[in-house]
Amino acid sequence: MRNFTCYSKFWLLILFFPLFGIVLLVSNVNVYKWVFVYYMSYDNDLSSYGEVILSDLRKGLSNSKVAVVVYADFIDGKGMKRISLCHADGKTHRKETAVKSEDSADEAELSKYFEWVRKKWVAENYCIVFLNHGGKLNQMCKDVKPFRNNSKNRQFGSGKWLDASKAAKVAARFNQQVDRRVRLLFLQQCGRATIQNLYNFVDAGEYIMASPVVVGAPNTYYTKTIASVSQDQNVTGEALAEIIMREDEHYTLYTLISNKELKKLPEKLAPALKSFGRASALNRPDSCSPLFEHEGEKFYDLKSYLYDLSSANNITDKELDSFFDWCENSLIVSRAVREPDLPVEPSYCGLSIYVPSSPDTGSSYSFLPLYQQTDIEHILRLISK
């Protein structure tokens, strides 16, 4: 019996020793309360703002449990770099690591960056911020010189764009890998609050903040926001968004939405679209002006457009009222308006919709998740005829 006990202890030690090693490894990892993850693909006319923003972010750090990491690409042709800002020993430290690639509009590079963050910057809470321009419906993060070889750059004309739907999948995978600890995803770009684009990012965080109109630069919230989180690390994603809304001066309209509610968008939208879908063609409303335009693509206020579309086609449907009641009381958590250069009507709901100018232009987005789960693409084609 004594020999059996000794052998049992021996085998238990062999079986569980790997677990002890894992515990030791985890205990040596510095776990932050908050890590802010910035994707600053500024290889374009925004490049001069890069160091300004980095300086403002650095000024806000005053706690060793809060860190900022930035994937930076500037127009200087020196390639991309990973920049880390953290506070230790009473000082704020900046460290840079060069990246071989020059292409910040490459989803593979975005994926490598998030993998680096996941391994090196373990945190209880994450905030992801995509800087740069917003373009057409599925375009974000413009890179005017994605290659060191200029002949390769010519094929992209005015620049290469990051594919938004693919970037959303990368962000969603990161959120899943960190046990859904992305509290806020901030699309700090022009015109990104379309329902088609937002639904791409449905699994990327607890909350999404975006704008249906133009967003200015370089923005002014960085220092005070990082300082606030350094002082109160128990801040929520919703509260963090409200701090940004309060401290930023370079925007017109920000909208914060709940991703828990965003998951319900297809089922909530379907009844509201049913009456439109019965028509053989739909008259385009003339009274609705676009909120944002890029290279011929137009984005309209969601509420104004659908109600104007209803009026233009003599459609009366209470389901439309129910849908916007859900939008305003559940989906949209908050919205903030600054004294703008661009006018924002009180009736604007804070969300937008891309409407193609013709059936051919609209069909190029059939792969988008919202189009695959609703009849919205069919409705938009009826309008475009």
Secondary structure, DSSP 8 states (H G I E B T S, - for coil): -HHHHHHHHHHHHHHHHHHHHHHHHHHTS--EEEEEEEEEEE-STTGGGHHHHHHHHHHH---TTEEEEEEEEETTSS-EEEEEEEEETTEEEEEEEEES---TT-HHHHHHHHHHHHHH--EEEEEEEE-S-B-STTEEEEES---SSHHHHGGGTT-EEEEHHHHHHHHHHHHHHTTS-EEEEEE-STT--BHHHHHHTTTS-SEEEE-SS-B-SS-S-HHHHHHHHHH-TT--HHHHHHHHHHH--SBSEEEEEEHHHHTTHHHHHHHHHHHHHTSSS----SS---SEEETTEEEEEHHHHHHHHHHHTT---HHHHHHHHHIIIIIEEEEEE-S-SS---TT--S-EEEE-SSHHHHGGGTTSHHHHHSSHHHHHHHHH-
